[in-house]
Structures are given as C-alpha cells and as structure tokens.
C-alpha cells in the first residue's frame, strides 16, 4: 500500500507547488511594539475584565448551594441540593469553556458525560455525586474567584496607568485650567508640592507610560496563562478519559487498517496469482488433450504454462513480502531495510544502529513505514539520493528518511502521509514531516520500543 507522493506530499499534479506564490505575512513593527494594539491583547484584557463578575456569580452560587446542601445532609434533601450544585457548576463550566474559546482561543473539550447504569432521578444524583469532573468544576468555581480578583486588579491597574501616563501630554492642561494646579501632583506635604508641569517632566511621564503600555499586554498574557491552565486542568476531560478516547480512536484505526489490508490481499490474489493459476489450469488441460494428437503444440503449451507458474510464484512472493517479509523475521530490520533500499530507483544509504530487536509488531510497522516512504521517493520525489537512519532513544524507536527531491511534503492534507501518521498514532507513534518547497524532505517517525 504505497503512499501516493503527489497527494501525501501536498504537490500539485502540474509543475507548480501547493505552497508556491504564498508569502508569509510580515509586520513592519516588532511584536513588542504592536502588542498594545493587537486584537489578541484586547481580547485577553476583556477576558480578565469579565472574569471578575463571572467568578462572583460562580463563587456565590457554589458557596450558597454547597453550604445549603451540607447543612441539609442530616435529611435526604441535602443530596439533591448537592447534586443540583454540581450540575450548576458543570453548566457554568460550559460557559467558561465557551468564554475561553472565544476570547483566548483555547479549545477545551467537554468533560466525560455522566455514566448512569439506570434511568431516573436517583441514578442521576448518584452519577452526579460520583463524577470526578463535577467536583473539578466545583473546585474551579471556588478557586477562580480569588484569582479573578487579583488578575482583574493587576490588569486594570497596568492598563489604566499605562495609557493615562502615555497620553498625559494631551490632557495635562486640565489641571491648570480647571484644577488650579500646575499638573499631576507627584508629591505633596505641608511644605512642598511637586507637580509634573514642565516639558521635561511631561516627557518623562509619557515615557514611563509608554513602558507600562508596552509591558501591559505581556503582563495580561501571563495572567491569562494561569486561566488557561485552570480551564484546561479543571474544566476539561480527565487524563484517563482522554486516554480512553484516544485508545478507542486508535482501535478504530487499527480495525480499519486491518480490513483494508485484507481487502488488498484478496484483490491482489484474485487479480494476480489466482487469475494466472486459472489460466495455467486451462492451459494444462488443453495441453493434455493435444498430447496425443499434436505433441509439439502440447509441448509449447506446457512451456507457456511453465512461464505462467514462474510469474505466479513471483507474484506470490511479492504478496508474501508485502504481508510480512521472511528476511525481516529471520534477520531483522537492518537486512530487511537494505533489501527495500535495493529496490528503490535512487541510491539509498541505510544506517541501522540497534543493539537489540524491538517487538515483532513494532518491527513490522517500522519496516512498512520505511518501505512506503521509499516508494514515495522512487515514484514522485525526483530525488537523486536518499538516506534511511534507524536508532533507539531510551524506550523509543526512531526512523528517519531523507531525500534531496522537490520537497513540498504535507502530512495534513488528508492523503497518504496523513494515513501513515494515523497508523503510527494507533500504536502511540509520531510522524513528523519537514519538507520545505524545493527540498530536502525529512520524514521522522517515532515508535514505542516494546521489546
């Protein structure tokens, strides 16, 4: 099952590249200077401004409901009140995830749903009270309030003082005209009064304001990082639930891959060796009939049948090699990859640095990964040379295939390389493609060792 280089590598069918003509957007101002006026900075500031009223609502609701439920636990009424408190916290958590998605660009999945073995109010209350996600939402509502107060105070102070001082030259005239003093008072007691009223002091004030204004977006960003951690850690699915979802997805990929392999093998047998064996049987039958009547014709037919047998055997060998090559089982990755490299249309240098052999399943996946990548090099890369490196780092098996071809590889276009990445992901592997336009292409795969 060769990966199609034209699709998997993101190349157009015509001479041009998919990335040709694309120009990165470049800003004339550095990030530090444009940050105060960027939309992201204003969204993050708006997030912190909204956090205070939202956290007050969440904290008030949570403390009220939990206190009421705890006080009523001596009666049966405490249980439904606590369950309602947890349900309300989950609803407020959904609001917080939406707010983080809209203002912070943080996409956090919803937590795992309630697992109810039966239907009814009692089953729902029991599932709500047993749900770890519900209690994490309650903990978020409790912890977010003091943090929101702190973040709100710091953000509004930096933002207000920064912009106020930066624009001081525009509005300092209000003091002598309406306030009866020279300018903004910096210090004052019974004997001395210091006002920012001369050009030098006004310029220094604006300079301090500029520094505060430039620093404010980064202070706000640091504050929102704490919010990101809280939302991701307390309002999202647990690590166990995330791992279960990943394993279920990986199991589906493995099942689909196995089914596709079986269909491919069946198709290859039906269209290849099976068809040749049928023709061989028919040819031998005709030769048997002509054996007494026309021995010379029968001999020619037997000779043709002999050729068909050789071709069928070669196809069966190729098919068996595609399923699991014998050289891989007998001699390991070094010999198997050298055999694959010898069939490549460009010179390939193979370096395998392994002191032991990984698990057979991992070894087979590594073999077929390199085999598909080298088929891509042969068919579509227009390379003149390639290298294959295999080594071990701790408990991971590393593969790297490099060619000096056209480049432009893209593993996110939903084609061959994306399918290969999904197969590696099914066994906790990783595929990384580094392929700038005009090359070279470097594909690195990482697999668990599992000896």
Secondary structure as UniProt FT lines:
FT   HELIX           5..8
FT   TURN            9..10
FT   TURN            18..21
FT   HELIX           31..34
FT   HELIX           35..37
FT   HELIX           39..71
FT   TURN            72..74
FT   HELIX           77..103
FT   HELIX           121..130
FT   HELIX           132..166
FT   HELIX           168..171
FT   HELIX           173..174
FT   HELIX           175..179
FT   STRAND          184..188
FT   STRAND          193..196
FT   HELIX           199..234
FT   HELIX           239..268
FT   HELIX           269..273
FT   HELIX           274..290
FT   TURN            291..293
FT   HELIX           295..324
FT   HELIX           326..331
FT   HELIX           333..342
FT   STRAND          347..353
FT   HELIX           360..376
FT   HELIX           377..381
FT   STRAND          385..393
FT   TURN            394..395
FT   STRAND          396..403
FT   TURN            411..412
FT   HELIX           416..425
FT   TURN            426..428
FT   STRAND          430..435
FT   STRAND          441..448
//
